[in-house]
Amino acid sequence: MAGSSDRGEHTPSDLDELTHKELYILYQETAAHISFAKTQQWRTFSGTLLILVVLLGIVKFVSHEAGYMQLITISVILITLTAITMLIIYQFWQHTEAMKLAAIDHHFSSLFRKIRGYKHKREASIHRYMLLTFMIIGLILGATVTYSGMLKVVYNL
């Protein structure tokens, strides 16, 4: 059988049972951190877009006096820049956690490393940074649309 010859090629972990359990716990914790950071990235992105819609609604339905408009405009800029900064921080956090996973991988069996290596690390990084880029572009477009909408409300364009 093809499967039985493959089994002979795999090397088990050299770790004692206690160390293996410790690394397993660290692995689970690190994977959970990555998942949390990804979730926070998407929540930051969608929450920021929602805040921009609310700010536009405030201008349309509450007030669009000059001083108020300046305050809302500054808010749009600061909120967008803060969100972009947070997205980047979450991205670096994911990268750091992925490096920890890679370090842990070397101590597990060759079968574990083989299965985990089906998606190349470089490919995964490219996908993460593409999503980050799209999120940043989305926030900039959201801020631009919000500002344009504010101008439309004020000047009836």
N, C-alpha and C positions, 0 to 999 in steps of 0.2 A: 504494500500500500504506500502511496505517496506520503500520506500523513505520518506514518510511523518512521520513515526516513528523515522527515523534517524534525521530529521530536529529538532525535539524537544530536542534531546540530545546535540545539538551544542549551545555553548554560544557565544554571540556577543562580540565584543571588548568593554571594559569599557571606552575607550578614548573619549574625546570630539572631535568634528569634526576637529578643527584646529590641535590638537596634532596628530590625526590619519593621516591627510594629511602630516604633517611634517615627521612622521615615514614612510609613504609610499614613500615620496621623498627620504629619507635616504635609504630605502630598495632598491629602483631602482638604486640609485647611487652606493651602495655597490655591488649589483649584476653586475652592469656595470664594476666595478673595478675588480671583479673576472674574468669576461669575458676578459677584457683587459689583465690581468696578464697571463691568459691561452694563449691568442693569442701571447703575447710577448715571452712566454716560447717556443712555437712552432717556432716562427720566429727566436729566438736565436739559437735553435737547428738546424734548416735547414740552416740558414745563416752561422753558424759556419762550417757545413759540406761543404757548397759551398766554403767558404774561404779556407778550407783545400784542396779542389780539385784545386782551383786556385793556391795555393802555390805549389802543385805538378806539375801543368802545367808550372809554372815559372821555376822550377828546370829543367824540361824536355826540355823546349824550349828556355830559356833565358841563364841560366848559372848554372853550378854546380861546380864552384871552391870551394876550401876548406873553405875559409872565408865566402863565400856566403852561403854555405851549413850550416855552424854553425849558421848564422843569421836566416836562414829559419827554422832550427831545433828549435832554441830558440823561434821563432815566433809561431811554431806549439804548443809547450808546453804552452806558455803564453796565446795564444788565446783559447786553450782548457780549461785551468784552469779558465780563466776569464769567459768563457761561462758556465762552471759548476757552478761557484759561482753565476752567474746571474740566472741560473735555480733555484738554492736553494733559492735565495732571492725572486724570483717570487712565489715559493712554500710557503714560510712563509707569504708572503703578502696575498696569497689566503686563507691561514689558518686564519689569523687575520680577514679578511673580512667575512669569514664563521662564525667566532665567533660573529661578529657584527650582521649578519643575524639571528643567533640563539637568540641573545638578543632581537632583534626586534620582532621575532616570538611570543614571550611570550605576547606581547601586542595586537596581532591581534586575530581574532576569532578562536574558536576551530576547525572550518571547515578548515580555512586557514592552521593551524598547522597540521591537519590530512592529507590534500592533500600534503603539502610540505614534510611531513614525510614519504612518500611512499618509498623513498630511504633513508635508514638509514645513519646517519652522519658518523658512523664508516666505513660502506661500501664505502661511497664516499671518505673518507680519504684514505682508503686502495688503492682504484683505483688511486687516485691522486699520492700517493707515489710510486705505482708500475710504473706508467708512468714516474715519475721523475727518478726512478732507470733505466728504459729502456733508457731514454734520456741520462743519464750520461754514461751508458755502451756504447751506440751508439757513443757518442763523443769520448770516450776513444778508441773504435775500429776504428773510423774515423782517429784519430791522429796516431794510430798504423799503419793503412794501408797507410796513407800518408808518414810516416817515412820509412816504408818498401819500398814503391814505390820510394822514394828518393834514398834509398840505391841501389835499382835495376837500376835506371837511372845512378847513378855514377859508380857503379862497374859492370854494365852489367850482373847482376845475372839472 
